[in-house]
Amino acid sequence: MVAVRVDNSHQPNCRWYSGSGIYRHTRLTITDKLHVAHWGTFVTSEKVSEKSATIQIKTRVRNEGKNGIMCTLSTSVLECDGKRYRQRKQAGTSRPAENMNSYKK
């Protein structure tokens, strides 16, 4: 069972509406201690022409554990038909409570 509670004690109530609640869908996300951070993947296009494009991919890996964890981040770029166009791997150690940033070109 999962219980969700709203704490609206930091917001003063007005005379028109003194209630609070959750009025949108609620999702529970479960991750390992080492994971790609929520909203942690960024893709930007630096140079774009009719024949080619250069993109930069930035990924934030989050370590919520107590110890450093050795890991390998694998990033793939796929073509429209789903075939892998390019793949890069980067090994490193993610320290506790820090983001490990990865830059790919």
Protein Blocks (a to p, Z undefined) as FASTA:
>chain_A
ZZddddfklpccdfkbccdcdfbdcddddddfbdcdehiaccddfbdcfkbccddddddd
ddfbfbdcddddddddddfkopafbdcdddddddehiacddddZZ
